[in-house]
Amino acid sequence: MSTACVSVPISWLQLEQRQLGELAEPQRRAVDQHLAECATCRACAERIARDAQRTLPPLPALPAPLAPARAAPPAPLRTNRRLQRLLWLTPALAASLLILLLPRAQPVAPPFAAARVSIKGGELALSLVREGHGEVTEATRVYASGDRLRVLVTCPPAQEQVTALVLQGASVEVPLSRVLSCGNAVVLGAFTLTGDAPATVCVALGAVDARSTPAALARQLAGRSACVALTSSTAR
């Protein structure tokens, strides 16, 4: 969904930062002076103020979790005849060939959560608002290099440390991390996404060590994160 309520030189993001009190004093005075002279930007600022006071309806209840499936009994171990023949060879040669026949371990990729997950006390949900080329697109799944992405977080009412991560290719970045007064669709902040590779944006409750191995990162995110996968509109 797009809206025309974006003006130059005062962006929609700057107006939201003004509403949240995140602008530095010189920048805030400059924005206030512009609003006093520009009816279009002033209308945008008034809309943001109204949206901040609006009470959103509660999220629908999640369906009851399915009962875990019973695991099938392990298959009986079969003897590899080729391996048995190798054992008759000299110990050194048998050990060398055995190493070549054993399967190699594959790197562990962290399992990414859905955009809305159940957590202790309620739900954790993530929505991304794309700002680029003079348009605003809500709940986006697409980006172009240089777009600003506004991060909206829904979490059980409390003061929580919320961390945003961007996983793109082999890199893991933490563009946002701060204590948030949780509720419905609360603005965590915004960041710029570049490149044209697929990216995954996640939010997690608490601090996250982005330098961890994939397996360690998966353990950190398990049960306390929500993620959105993005594709590039310019990728070929």
C-alpha positions, 0 to 999 in steps of 0.5 A: 500500500502506498501513500502520497503523504511524503514531502521534500525536504521533510521526509515521513521518517523525520516527522516520525522521529520528531513525534518520538522525540528522537531528533537533535535540538537543531534539527527539531527546530528546523523541522518545526520552522518548516512545518510552520510554513508548509501546510502539506508537511504539517498535515503529515505531522498531524496524521502521525500524531493522531496515529500515535494516539490510536489504540489498535485492536488486539491481534487474533489468537493463534491456533492451538499447537499441534500435538508432536508427532511420534518419532519412528523407531530407528532403522536397524543398523546395516553392515557395510560389506565394503567397509568390512573388506577394508578392515582386512587391509593394513591398518594404515590403508584402511584408516585412510580409505575409511576417512574418504568414505565417511560423509562430510559434515555440512555447515549448519544454517540458522532456522529463521522464524516466521513474521509472527510467533508465540512467545512467553506472555503473548506474541512477537511480530515483525512488520517492515515499512519500505520508504523509497522513491517518494512512496511508502509500502507497508508489510513489504517483502521486496526492497531496492538498494538504498531503500529505508526500512522502518521496523514495527514490532509487536510484543507483550506490554513491557520494557524490553531490549529489542534487537534488529538483525539483517542477514544478507549473504554471509554477513550479519548486521545489527542496525538497531538495538534499544529498550522498547516500550512494547505494544502493538506495531511500535516503531523500533527505528529505521535503517537503509538496506543496500545491495541486491541479494536476498535478505532476512530481517529479524527482531529478537528480544534481548541482545544478540551476538552477531559474530556467532557461528550459524549454529550459535546464532540459531540457538540465540534466536530460537523462541525469541525472534520473528523474521521477514524474508526480502527479495530485491526488485533489481536482482537479475 
